[in-house]
Amino acid sequence: MAHPKRRHSSARGKKRRANWKTSLPNVVPCKQCGHKKMQHYICPNCGHYRGEGVIDVSDN
Ligand SMILES: [Zn+2]
């Protein structure tokens, strides 16, 4: 198996990892009600997905 010839310094690893960034979730407005929702997710406010009522969200 491939094996590293020399060890990397801890600074080298830390420099590489310093470029790791978090990203915000992709939030888009619902086409049905305008509520902000996650892309490719059913709207938690009205239960619609791509213009169709998929789930019933009436809160008792
Ligand atoms: Zn909605």
N, CA, C, O and the ligand as a Tripos MOL2 file, in Angstrom:
@<TRIPOS>MOLECULE
protein
  241   239    61     0     0
PROTEIN
NO_CHARGES

@<TRIPOS>ATOM
      1 N           0.8320   -1.2020    0.0000 N.3       1 MET1
      2 CA          0.0000    0.0000    0.0000 C.3       1 MET1
      3 C           0.8640    1.2490    0.0000 C.2       1 MET1
      4 O           1.9670    1.2630    0.5460 O.2       1 MET1
      5 N           0.3400    2.2960   -0.6240 N.am      2 ALA2
      6 CA          1.0550    3.5850   -0.6330 C.3       2 ALA2
      7 C           1.2590    4.0800    0.7890 C.2       2 ALA2
      8 O           0.3790    3.9660    1.6420 O.2       2 ALA2
      9 N           2.4250    4.6230    1.0180 N.am      3 HIS3
     10 CA          2.7650    5.0170    2.3780 C.3       3 HIS3
     11 C           3.5370    6.3300    2.3260 C.2       3 HIS3
     12 O           4.3930    6.4840    1.4540 O.2       3 HIS3
     13 N           3.2730    7.2970    3.2290 N.am      4 PRO4
     14 CA          3.9990    8.5660    3.1830 C.3       4 PRO4
     15 C           5.4730    8.3860    3.5240 C.2       4 PRO4
     16 O           5.8230    7.6630    4.4580 O.2       4 PRO4
     17 N           6.3420    9.0610    2.7460 N.am      5 LYS5
     18 CA          7.7810    8.9400    2.9590 C.3       5 LYS5
     19 C           8.2160    9.7380    4.1850 C.2       5 LYS5
     20 O           9.0530    9.2850    4.9660 O.2       5 LYS5
     21 N           7.6340   10.9410    4.3470 N.am      6 ARG6
     22 CA          8.0020   11.7990    5.4790 C.3       6 ARG6
     23 C           6.7440   12.2200    6.2340 C.2       6 ARG6
     24 O           5.6750   12.3650    5.6410 O.2       6 ARG6
     25 N           6.8770   12.4110    7.5250 N.am      7 ARG7
     26 CA          5.7370   12.9030    8.2960 C.3       7 ARG7
     27 C           5.5100   14.3740    7.9890 C.2       7 ARG7
     28 O           6.4570   15.1100    7.7100 O.2       7 ARG7
     29 N           4.2600   14.7970    8.0430 N.am      8 HIS8
     30 CA          3.9520   16.2170    7.9160 C.3       8 HIS8
     31 C           4.0030   16.8470    9.2900 C.2       8 HIS8
     32 O           3.6420   16.2150   10.2830 O.2       8 HIS8
     33 N           4.4500   18.0910    9.3500 N.am      9 SER9
     34 CA          4.4380   18.8010   10.6310 C.3       9 SER9
     35 C           2.9900   19.0570   11.0470 C.2       9 SER9
     36 O           2.0890   19.0830   10.2080 O.2       9 SER9
     37 N           2.7770   19.2480   12.3520 N.am     10 SER10
     38 CA          1.4240   19.5430   12.8200 C.3      10 SER10
     39 C           0.9390   20.8630   12.2280 C.2      10 SER10
     40 O          -0.2540   21.0370   11.9800 O.2      10 SER10
     41 N           1.8780   21.8030   12.0000 N.am     11 ALA11
     42 CA          1.4930   23.0950   11.4020 C.3      11 ALA11
     43 C           0.9400   22.8950    9.9990 C.2      11 ALA11
     44 O          -0.0080   23.5660    9.5910 O.2      11 ALA11
     45 N           1.5490   21.9580    9.2600 N.am     12 ARG12
     46 CA          1.0980   21.7210    7.8920 C.3      12 ARG12
     47 C          -0.3430   21.2110    7.8750 C.2      12 ARG12
     48 O          -1.1650   21.6560    7.0740 O.2      12 ARG12
     49 N          -0.6270   20.2820    8.7590 N.am     13 GLY13
     50 CA         -1.9940   19.7680    8.8600 C.3      13 GLY13
     51 C          -2.9630   20.8410    9.3090 C.2      13 GLY13
     52 O          -4.0790   20.9340    8.7990 O.2      13 GLY13
     53 N          -2.5290   21.6610   10.2760 N.am     14 LYS14
     54 CA         -3.4050   22.7310   10.7780 C.3      14 LYS14
     55 C          -3.6760   23.7730    9.6920 C.2      14 LYS14
     56 O          -4.7920   24.2820    9.5810 O.2      14 LYS14
     57 N          -2.6490   24.0920    8.8870 N.am     15 LYS15
     58 CA         -2.8360   25.0650    7.7930 C.3      15 LYS15
     59 C          -3.8590   24.5490    6.7940 C.2      15 LYS15
     60 O          -4.6960   25.3020    6.2950 O.2      15 LYS15
     61 N          -3.7790   23.2410    6.5070 N.am     16 ARG16
     62 CA         -4.7290   22.6550    5.5580 C.3      16 ARG16
     63 C          -6.1420   22.7290    6.1370 C.2      16 ARG16
     64 O          -7.0950   23.1100    5.4580 O.2      16 ARG16
     65 N          -6.2450   22.3520    7.4150 N.am     17 ARG17
     66 CA         -7.5660   22.3210    8.0380 C.3      17 ARG17
     67 C          -8.1190   23.7250    8.3020 C.2      17 ARG17
     68 O          -9.3210   23.8820    8.5170 O.2      17 ARG17
     69 N          -7.2560   24.7450    8.2890 N.am     18 ALA18
     70 CA         -7.7170   26.1190    8.5040 C.3      18 ALA18
     71 C          -8.6350   26.5750    7.3840 C.2      18 ALA18
     72 O          -9.3900   27.5310    7.5560 O.2      18 ALA18
     73 N          -8.5800   25.8980    6.2230 N.am     19 ASN19
     74 CA         -9.4140   26.2850    5.0920 C.3      19 ASN19
     75 C         -10.7750   25.5920    5.0940 C.2      19 ASN19
     76 O         -11.6010   25.8430    4.2170 O.2      19 ASN19
     77 N         -11.0120   24.7130    6.0850 N.am     20 TRP20
     78 CA        -12.3230   24.0670    6.1700 C.3      20 TRP20
     79 C         -13.3380   25.1040    6.6210 C.2      20 TRP20
     80 O         -13.1220   25.7910    7.6190 O.2      20 TRP20
     81 N         -14.4300   25.2230    5.9020 N.am     21 LYS21
     82 CA        -15.4410   26.2120    6.2420 C.3      21 LYS21
     83 C         -16.8050   25.5360    6.3890 C.2      21 LYS21
     84 O         -17.1000   24.5290    5.7450 O.2      21 LYS21
     85 N         -17.6050   26.1130    7.2400 N.am     22 THR22
     86 CA        -18.9800   25.6460    7.3260 C.3      22 THR22
     87 C         -19.7950   26.4080    6.2840 C.2      22 THR22
     88 O         -19.4350   27.5240    5.9100 O.2      22 THR22
     89 N         -20.8850   25.8160    5.8180 N.am     23 SER23
     90 CA        -21.7460   26.4980    4.8640 C.3      23 SER23
     91 C         -23.1720   26.5180    5.3920 C.2      23 SER23
     92 O         -23.6130   25.5930    6.0740 O.2      23 SER23
     93 N         -23.8840   27.5920    5.0630 N.am     24 LEU24
     94 CA        -25.2630   27.7140    5.5030 C.3      24 LEU24
     95 C         -26.1430   26.7660    4.6890 C.2      24 LEU24
     96 O         -25.8470   26.5090    3.5220 O.2      24 LEU24
     97 N         -27.2260   26.2380    5.2870 N.am     25 PRO25
     98 CA        -28.1360   25.4050    4.5100 C.3      25 PRO25
     99 C         -28.7910   26.2110    3.4010 C.2      25 PRO25
    100 O         -29.0340   27.4080    3.5500 O.2      25 PRO25
    101 N         -29.0760   25.5430    2.2840 N.am     26 ASN26
    102 CA        -29.6580   26.2150    1.1240 C.3      26 ASN26
    103 C         -31.1370   26.4800    1.3830 C.2      26 ASN26
    104 O         -31.9740   25.5880    1.2480 O.2      26 ASN26
    105 N         -31.4460   27.7310    1.7600 N.am     27 VAL27
    106 CA        -32.8150   28.0880    2.1280 C.3      27 VAL27
    107 C         -33.4720   28.8340    0.9730 C.2      27 VAL27
    108 O         -32.9180   29.8070    0.4610 O.2      27 VAL27
    109 N         -34.6460   28.3790    0.5660 N.am     28 VAL28
    110 CA        -35.3860   29.0230   -0.5220 C.3      28 VAL28
    111 C         -36.8140   29.2990   -0.0480 C.2      28 VAL28
    112 O         -37.3160   28.5760    0.8120 O.2      28 VAL28
    113 N         -37.4920   30.3390   -0.5940 N.am     29 PRO29
    114 CA        -38.8810   30.5740   -0.2100 C.3      29 PRO29
    115 C         -39.8150   29.5590   -0.8510 C.2      29 PRO29
    116 O         -39.6190   29.1490   -1.9950 O.2      29 PRO29
    117 N         -40.8350   29.1600   -0.0940 N.am     30 CYS30
    118 CA        -41.8450   28.2210   -0.5990 C.3      30 CYS30
    119 C         -42.6670   28.9000   -1.6930 C.2      30 CYS30
    120 O         -43.0570   30.0580   -1.5440 O.2      30 CYS30
    121 N         -42.9360   28.1800   -2.8020 N.am     31 LYS31
    122 CA        -43.7100   28.7580   -3.9000 C.3      31 LYS31
    123 C         -45.1810   28.9280   -3.5080 C.2      31 LYS31
    124 O         -45.8880   29.7720   -4.0590 O.2      31 LYS31
    125 N         -45.6300   28.1130   -2.5470 N.am     32 GLN32
    126 CA        -47.0360   28.1260   -2.1440 C.3      32 GLN32
    127 C         -47.3250   29.2510   -1.1500 C.2      32 GLN32
    128 O         -48.2860   30.0020   -1.3200 O.2      32 GLN32
    129 N         -46.4880   29.3660   -0.1060 N.am     33 CYS33
    130 CA        -46.7850   30.3170    0.9710 C.3      33 CYS33
    131 C         -45.6710   31.3170    1.2220 C.2      33 CYS33
    132 O         -45.8550   32.2400    2.0160 O.2      33 CYS33
    133 N         -44.5100   31.1680    0.5690 N.am     34 GLY34
    134 CA        -43.4250   32.1220    0.7500 C.3      34 GLY34
    135 C         -42.5820   31.8860    1.9820 C.2      34 GLY34
    136 O         -41.5930   32.5850    2.2030 O.2      34 GLY34
    137 N         -42.9630   30.8980    2.7980 N.am     35 HIS35
    138 CA        -42.1980   30.5550    3.9970 C.3      35 HIS35
    139 C         -40.8160   30.0540    3.5920 C.2      35 HIS35
    140 O         -40.6800   29.3130    2.6190 O.2      35 HIS35
    141 N         -39.7810   30.4650    4.3490 N.am     36 LYS36
    142 CA        -38.4310   29.9960    4.0260 C.3      36 LYS36
    143 C         -38.3010   28.5280    4.3810 C.2      36 LYS36
    144 O         -38.6050   28.1260    5.5040 O.2      36 LYS36
    145 N         -37.8500   27.7290    3.4300 N.am     37 LYS37
    146 CA        -37.7030   26.3030    3.6510 C.3      37 LYS37
    147 C         -36.4070   25.8160    3.0330 C.2      37 LYS37
    148 O         -35.7980   26.4990    2.2100 O.2      37 LYS37
    149 N         -35.9960   24.6310    3.4390 N.am     38 MET38
    150 CA        -34.8010   24.0180    2.8630 C.3      38 MET38
    151 C         -35.1250   23.5430    1.4500 C.2      38 MET38
    152 O         -36.2040   23.0120    1.1870 O.2      38 MET38
    153 N         -34.1530   23.7500    0.5370 N.am     39 GLN39
    154 CA        -34.3430   23.2960   -0.8340 C.3      39 GLN39
    155 C         -34.4900   21.7710   -0.8490 C.2      39 GLN39
    156 O         -33.8070   21.0710   -0.1010 O.2      39 GLN39
    157 N         -35.3790   21.2650   -1.6980 N.am     40 HIS40
    158 CA        -35.6760   19.8370   -1.8510 C.3      40 HIS40
    159 C         -36.3690   19.2340   -0.6370 C.2      40 HIS40
    160 O         -36.4250   18.0140   -0.4840 O.2      40 HIS40
    161 N         -36.9060   20.1120    0.2380 N.am     41 TYR41
    162 CA        -37.6440   19.6260    1.3960 C.3      41 TYR41
    163 C         -39.0970   20.0640    1.2610 C.2      41 TYR41
    164 O         -39.3790   21.1010    0.6610 O.2      41 TYR41
    165 N         -40.0160   19.2830    1.8140 N.am     42 ILE42
    166 CA        -41.4100   19.6890    1.8790 C.3      42 ILE42
    167 C         -41.5050   20.9040    2.8020 C.2      42 ILE42
    168 O         -40.8460   20.9510    3.8410 O.2      42 ILE42
    169 N         -42.3330   21.8950    2.4200 N.am     43 CYS43
    170 CA        -42.4740   23.0930    3.2380 C.3      43 CYS43
    171 C         -43.0760   22.7350    4.5980 C.2      43 CYS43
    172 O         -44.1450   22.1260    4.6480 O.2      43 CYS43
    173 N         -42.4080   23.1010    5.7140 N.am     44 PRO44
    174 CA        -42.9500   22.7900    7.0330 C.3      44 PRO44
    175 C         -44.1720   23.6350    7.3890 C.2      44 PRO44
    176 O         -44.9130   23.3000    8.3130 O.2      44 PRO44
    177 N         -44.3810   24.7410    6.6490 N.am     45 ASN45
    178 CA        -45.4740   25.6640    6.9590 C.3      45 ASN45
    179 C         -46.7810   25.2140    6.3120 C.2      45 ASN45
    180 O         -47.8190   25.2050    6.9730 O.2      45 ASN45
    181 N         -46.7490   24.8370    5.0230 N.am     46 CYS46
    182 CA        -47.9810   24.4940    4.3180 C.3      46 CYS46
    183 C         -47.9840   23.0580    3.7930 C.2      46 CYS46
    184 O         -49.0060   22.6000    3.2810 O.2      46 CYS46
    185 N         -46.8720   22.3420    3.9050 N.am     47 GLY47
    186 CA        -46.8400   20.9400    3.5020 C.3      47 GLY47
    187 C         -46.8190   20.7180    2.0030 C.2      47 GLY47
    188 O         -47.1320   19.6240    1.5340 O.2      47 GLY47
    189 N         -46.4520   21.7530    1.2380 N.am     48 HIS48
    190 CA        -46.4220   21.6230   -0.2100 C.3      48 HIS48
    191 C         -45.0180   21.3300   -0.7010 C.2      48 HIS48
    192 O         -44.0290   21.7230   -0.0830 O.2      48 HIS48
    193 N         -44.9500   20.6400   -1.8140 N.am     49 TYR49
    194 CA        -43.6770   20.4290   -2.4970 C.3      49 TYR49
    195 C         -43.9250   20.5100   -3.9880 C.2      49 TYR49
    196 O         -44.7550   19.7650   -4.5100 O.2      49 TYR49
    197 N         -43.2380   21.3840   -4.6820 N.am     50 ARG50
    198 CA        -43.3980   21.6340   -6.1170 C.3      50 ARG50
    199 C         -44.8590   21.8810   -6.4900 C.2      50 ARG50
    200 O         -45.3690   21.3480   -7.4760 O.2      50 ARG50
    201 N         -45.5160   22.7070   -5.6710 N.am     51 GLY51
    202 CA        -46.8820   23.1170   -5.9960 C.3      51 GLY51
    203 C         -47.9550   22.1120   -5.6640 C.2      51 GLY51
    204 O         -49.1210   22.3290   -5.9940 O.2      51 GLY51
    205 N         -47.5910   20.9970   -5.0070 N.am     52 GLU52
    206 CA        -48.5790   19.9890   -4.6500 C.3      52 GLU52
    207 C         -48.6580   19.8400   -3.1400 C.2      52 GLU52
    208 O         -47.6320   19.8440   -2.4600 O.2      52 GLU52
    209 N         -49.8680   19.7080   -2.6150 N.am     53 GLY53
    210 CA        -50.0290   19.4290   -1.1920 C.3      53 GLY53
    211 C         -49.6090   17.9940   -0.9270 C.2      53 GLY53
    212 O         -50.2710   17.0630   -1.3850 O.2      53 GLY53
    213 N         -48.5310   17.8030   -0.2040 N.am     54 VAL54
    214 CA        -47.9910   16.4640   -0.0030 C.3      54 VAL54
    215 C         -48.3820   15.9080    1.3520 C.2      54 VAL54
    216 O         -48.7860   14.7510    1.4680 O.2      54 VAL54
    217 N         -48.2600   16.7480    2.3860 N.am     55 ILE55
    218 CA        -48.6280   16.2800    3.7280 C.3      55 ILE55
    219 C         -49.5980   17.2530    4.3630 C.2      55 ILE55
    220 O         -49.6490   18.4270    3.9940 O.2      55 ILE55
    221 N         -50.3640   16.7620    5.3150 N.am     56 ASP56
    222 CA        -51.3130   17.5790    6.0680 C.3      56 ASP56
    223 C         -50.5900   18.1730    7.2750 C.2      56 ASP56
    224 O         -50.0840   17.4450    8.1280 O.2      56 ASP56
    225 N         -50.5480   19.5170    7.3350 N.am     57 VAL57
    226 CA        -49.8180   20.1560    8.4290 C.3      57 VAL57
    227 C         -50.7410   20.8860    9.4070 C.2      57 VAL57
    228 O         -50.2920   21.7210   10.1920 O.2      57 VAL57
    229 N         -52.0580   20.5550    9.3500 N.am     58 SER58
    230 CA        -52.9700   21.2050   10.2900 C.3      58 SER58
    231 C         -52.6340   20.7700   11.7110 C.2      58 SER58
    232 O         -52.6270   19.5810   12.0290 O.2      58 SER58
    233 N         -52.3500   21.7740   12.5700 N.am     59 ASP59
    234 CA        -51.8820   21.4750   13.9360 C.3      59 ASP59
    235 C         -53.0610   21.2730   14.8890 C.2      59 ASP59
    236 O         -53.3070   22.0930   15.7740 O.2      59 ASP59
    237 N         -53.7790   20.1790   14.6960 N.am     60 ASN60
    238 CA        -54.9020   19.8020   15.5620 C.3      60 ASN60
    239 C         -55.8210   20.9850   15.9100 C.2      60 ASN60
    240 O         -56.8050   20.8120   16.6300 O.2      60 ASN60
    241 ZN        -45.2590   26.5630    2.0730 Zn       61 ZN61
@<TRIPOS>BOND
     1     1     2 1
     2     2     3 1
     3     3     4 2
     4     3     5 am
     5     5     6 1
     6     6     7 1
     7     7     8 2
     8     7     9 am
     9     9    10 1
    10    10    11 1
    11    11    12 2
    12    11    13 am
    13    13    14 1
    14    14    15 1
    15    15    16 2
    16    15    17 am
    17    17    18 1
    18    18    19 1
    19    19    20 2
    20    19    21 am
    21    21    22 1
    22    22    23 1
    23    23    24 2
    24    23    25 am
    25    25    26 1
    26    26    27 1
    27    27    28 2
    28    27    29 am
    29    29    30 1
    30    30    31 1
    31    31    32 2
    32    31    33 am
    33    33    34 1
    34    34    35 1
    35    35    36 2
    36    35    37 am
    37    37    38 1
    38    38    39 1
    39    39    40 2
    40    39    41 am
    41    41    42 1
    42    42    43 1
    43    43    44 2
    44    43    45 am
    45    45    46 1
    46    46    47 1
    47    47    48 2
    48    47    49 am
    49    49    50 1
    50    50    51 1
    51    51    52 2
    52    51    53 am
    53    53    54 1
    54    54    55 1
    55    55    56 2
    56    55    57 am
    57    57    58 1
    58    58    59 1
    59    59    60 2
    60    59    61 am
    61    61    62 1
    62    62    63 1
    63    63    64 2
    64    63    65 am
    65    65    66 1
    66    66    67 1
    67    67    68 2
    68    67    69 am
    69    69    70 1
    70    70    71 1
    71    71    72 2
    72    71    73 am
    73    73    74 1
    74    74    75 1
    75    75    76 2
    76    75    77 am
    77    77    78 1
    78    78    79 1
    79    79    80 2
    80    79    81 am
    81    81    82 1
    82    82    83 1
    83    83    84 2
    84    83    85 am
    85    85    86 1
    86    86    87 1
    87    87    88 2
    88    87    89 am
    89    89    90 1
    90    90    91 1
    91    91    92 2
    92    91    93 am
    93    93    94 1
    94    94    95 1
    95    95    96 2
    96    95    97 am
    97    97    98 1
    98    98    99 1
    99    99   100 2
   100    99   101 am
   101   101   102 1
   102   102   103 1
   103   103   104 2
   104   103   105 am
   105   105   106 1
   106   106   107 1
   107   107   108 2
   108   107   109 am
   109   109   110 1
   110   110   111 1
   111   111   112 2
   112   111   113 am
   113   113   114 1
   114   114   115 1
   115   115   116 2
   116   115   117 am
   117   117   118 1
   118   118   119 1
   119   119   120 2
   120   119   121 am
   121   121   122 1
   122   122   123 1
   123   123   124 2
   124   123   125 am
   125   125   126 1
   126   126   127 1
   127   127   128 2
   128   127   129 am
   129   129   130 1
   130   130   131 1
   131   131   132 2
   132   131   133 am
   133   133   134 1
   134   134   135 1
   135   135   136 2
   136   135   137 am
   137   137   138 1
   138   138   139 1
   139   139   140 2
   140   139   141 am
   141   141   142 1
   142   142   143 1
   143   143   144 2
   144   143   145 am
   145   145   146 1
   146   146   147 1
   147   147   148 2
   148   147   149 am
   149   149   150 1
   150   150   151 1
   151   151   152 2
   152   151   153 am
   153   153   154 1
   154   154   155 1
   155   155   156 2
   156   155   157 am
   157   157   158 1
   158   158   159 1
   159   159   160 2
   160   159   161 am
   161   161   162 1
   162   162   163 1
   163   163   164 2
   164   163   165 am
   165   165   166 1
   166   166   167 1
   167   167   168 2
   168   167   169 am
   169   169   170 1
   170   170   171 1
   171   171   172 2
   172   171   173 am
   173   173   174 1
   174   174   175 1
   175   175   176 2
   176   175   177 am
   177   177   178 1
   178   178   179 1
   179   179   180 2
   180   179   181 am
   181   181   182 1
   182   182   183 1
   183   183   184 2
   184   183   185 am
   185   185   186 1
   186   186   187 1
   187   187   188 2
   188   187   189 am
   189   189   190 1
   190   190   191 1
   191   191   192 2
   192   191   193 am
   193   193   194 1
   194   194   195 1
   195   195   196 2
   196   195   197 am
   197   197   198 1
   198   198   199 1
   199   199   200 2
   200   199   201 am
   201   201   202 1
   202   202   203 1
   203   203   204 2
   204   203   205 am
   205   205   206 1
   206   206   207 1
   207   207   208 2
   208   207   209 am
   209   209   210 1
   210   210   211 1
   211   211   212 2
   212   211   213 am
   213   213   214 1
   214   214   215 1
   215   215   216 2
   216   215   217 am
   217   217   218 1
   218   218   219 1
   219   219   220 2
   220   219   221 am
   221   221   222 1
   222   222   223 1
   223   223   224 2
   224   223   225 am
   225   225   226 1
   226   226   227 1
   227   227   228 2
   228   227   229 am
   229   229   230 1
   230   230   231 1
   231   231   232 2
   232   231   233 am
   233   233   234 1
   234   234   235 1
   235   235   236 2
   236   235   237 am
   237   237   238 1
   238   238   239 1
   239   239   240 2
@<TRIPOS>SUBSTRUCTURE
     1 MET1         2 RESIDUE 1 A MET
     2 ALA2         6 RESIDUE 1 A ALA
     3 HIS3        10 RESIDUE 1 A HIS
     4 PRO4        14 RESIDUE 1 A PRO
     5 LYS5        18 RESIDUE 1 A LYS
     6 ARG6        22 RESIDUE 1 A ARG
     7 ARG7        26 RESIDUE 1 A ARG
     8 HIS8        30 RESIDUE 1 A HIS
     9 SER9        34 RESIDUE 1 A SER
    10 SER10       38 RESIDUE 1 A SER
    11 ALA11       42 RESIDUE 1 A ALA
    12 ARG12       46 RESIDUE 1 A ARG
    13 GLY13       50 RESIDUE 1 A GLY
    14 LYS14       54 RESIDUE 1 A LYS
    15 LYS15       58 RESIDUE 1 A LYS
    16 ARG16       62 RESIDUE 1 A ARG
    17 ARG17       66 RESIDUE 1 A ARG
    18 ALA18       70 RESIDUE 1 A ALA
    19 ASN19       74 RESIDUE 1 A ASN
    20 TRP20       78 RESIDUE 1 A TRP
    21 LYS21       82 RESIDUE 1 A LYS
    22 THR22       86 RESIDUE 1 A THR
    23 SER23       90 RESIDUE 1 A SER
    24 LEU24       94 RESIDUE 1 A LEU
    25 PRO25       98 RESIDUE 1 A PRO
    26 ASN26      102 RESIDUE 1 A ASN
    27 VAL27      106 RESIDUE 1 A VAL
    28 VAL28      110 RESIDUE 1 A VAL
    29 PRO29      114 RESIDUE 1 A PRO
    30 CYS30      118 RESIDUE 1 A CYS
    31 LYS31      122 RESIDUE 1 A LYS
    32 GLN32      126 RESIDUE 1 A GLN
    33 CYS33      130 RESIDUE 1 A CYS
    34 GLY34      134 RESIDUE 1 A GLY
    35 HIS35      138 RESIDUE 1 A HIS
    36 LYS36      142 RESIDUE 1 A LYS
    37 LYS37      146 RESIDUE 1 A LYS
    38 MET38      150 RESIDUE 1 A MET
    39 GLN39      154 RESIDUE 1 A GLN
    40 HIS40      158 RESIDUE 1 A HIS
    41 TYR41      162 RESIDUE 1 A TYR
    42 ILE42      166 RESIDUE 1 A ILE
    43 CYS43      170 RESIDUE 1 A CYS
    44 PRO44      174 RESIDUE 1 A PRO
    45 ASN45      178 RESIDUE 1 A ASN
    46 CYS46      182 RESIDUE 1 A CYS
    47 GLY47      186 RESIDUE 1 A GLY
    48 HIS48      190 RESIDUE 1 A HIS
    49 TYR49      194 RESIDUE 1 A TYR
    50 ARG50      198 RESIDUE 1 A ARG
    51 GLY51      202 RESIDUE 1 A GLY
    52 GLU52      206 RESIDUE 1 A GLU
    53 GLY53      210 RESIDUE 1 A GLY
    54 VAL54      214 RESIDUE 1 A VAL
    55 ILE55      218 RESIDUE 1 A ILE
    56 ASP56      222 RESIDUE 1 A ASP
    57 VAL57      226 RESIDUE 1 A VAL
    58 SER58      230 RESIDUE 1 A SER
    59 ASP59      234 RESIDUE 1 A ASP
    60 ASN60      238 RESIDUE 1 A ASN
    61 ZN61       241 GROUP 0 **** ****
